[in-house]
Amino acid sequence: MSRLLNDDFGTLAICAIRYCHGRQTYMPELVQGIIRPHLQELSDSNLTVMIEDCDFQERMHLYGDERIDKPGWLKWKADLIAERKRRTDG
C-alpha cells in the first residue's frame, strides 16, 4: 500500500473499531477480524490510539457482557499490544 493508503486505512480502521465500542453484536468480531491481518500496515500512532481506546472502554465498563463481549475485546487489545511489542523488539 502507498503511504497515503496506509494513512487512510489506519483512519478507517480506527473509525470502524470506535463504531463497535459498546455494541453487543457480531460487529466487533467482524471488524476486528478484517483489521487483524493488517495490523502491520497500521502506523505506530494508529496502534496507540486503538490501545488507548481499549483502555478507555475498560475504564468506562464498555466492553459489554463479561462472558460474551469482553473476551473478544481483551484479545483485540492483546493483539494490538503484541504488534507494538514486535515493532519495538525488532
C-alpha positions as CSV (number, residue, x, y, z in Angstrom):
1,M,0.0,0.0,0.0
2,S,1.2,3.5,-0.6
3,R,1.8,5.7,2.4
4,L,-1.4,7.7,1.7
5,L,-3.4,4.5,1.5
6,N,-1.9,3.3,4.8
7,D,-2.9,6.5,6.5
8,D,-6.4,6.2,5.1
9,F,-6.6,2.6,6.1
10,G,-5.5,3.5,9.7
11,T,-8.1,6.2,10.0
12,L,-10.8,4.0,8.6
13,A,-9.8,1.2,11.0
14,I,-9.9,3.5,14.0
15,C,-13.4,4.7,12.9
16,A,-14.7,1.2,12.4
17,I,-13.4,0.0,15.7
18,R,-14.8,3.0,17.5
19,Y,-18.2,2.3,15.9
20,C,-18.0,-1.1,17.5
21,H,-17.4,0.1,21.0
22,G,-20.2,-0.8,23.3
23,R,-22.0,-2.9,20.7
24,Q,-23.2,-6.3,21.8
25,T,-23.5,-7.8,18.4
26,Y,-21.4,-9.7,15.9
27,M,-19.9,-6.4,14.6
28,P,-16.8,-6.1,16.9
29,E,-15.7,-9.6,16.0
30,L,-16.3,-9.0,12.3
31,V,-14.4,-5.6,12.2
32,Q,-11.5,-6.9,14.3
33,G,-11.3,-9.9,12.0
34,I,-11.0,-7.7,9.0
35,I,-8.3,-5.5,10.5
36,R,-6.3,-8.1,12.5
37,P,-4.4,-9.5,9.4
38,H,-3.4,-5.9,8.5
39,L,-2.1,-4.7,11.9
40,Q,1.5,-4.5,10.5
41,E,0.2,-1.9,8.0
42,L,-1.1,0.4,10.7
43,S,1.1,3.3,11.9
44,D,2.5,3.3,15.4
45,S,0.1,6.2,16.2
46,N,-2.8,4.2,14.9
47,L,-1.9,1.3,17.2
48,T,-1.5,3.7,20.2
49,V,-4.9,5.3,19.5
50,M,-6.6,1.9,19.4
51,I,-4.9,0.7,22.6
52,E,-5.9,3.9,24.4
53,D,-9.4,3.4,23.1
54,C,-9.4,-0.1,24.6
55,D,-8.1,1.3,27.9
56,F,-11.0,3.9,27.9
57,Q,-13.5,1.1,27.2
58,E,-12.2,-0.9,30.1
59,R,-12.3,2.1,32.5
60,M,-15.8,3.0,31.5
61,H,-17.0,-0.6,31.6
62,L,-18.0,-0.5,27.9
63,Y,-16.7,-4.0,26.9
64,G,-20.3,-5.3,27.0
65,D,-21.1,-8.7,28.5
66,E,-18.3,-10.0,30.7
67,R,-18.6,-13.5,29.2
68,I,-19.5,-12.8,25.7
69,D,-18.1,-9.5,24.5
70,K,-15.2,-8.7,26.9
71,P,-13.0,-11.7,26.0
72,G,-13.0,-10.6,22.3
73,W,-12.1,-7.0,23.2
74,L,-9.3,-8.2,25.5
75,K,-7.9,-10.4,22.7
76,W,-8.1,-7.4,20.4
77,K,-6.1,-5.3,22.8
78,A,-3.6,-8.1,23.4
79,D,-3.1,-8.4,19.6
80,L,-2.5,-4.6,19.3
81,I,0.0,-4.7,22.2
82,A,1.8,-7.7,20.6
83,E,2.1,-5.8,17.3
84,R,3.5,-2.8,19.1
85,K,6.0,-5.0,21.0
86,R,7.0,-6.8,17.8
87,R,8.0,-3.4,16.4
88,T,9.9,-2.3,19.4
89,D,11.7,-5.6,19.9
90,G,12.7,-5.7,16.3
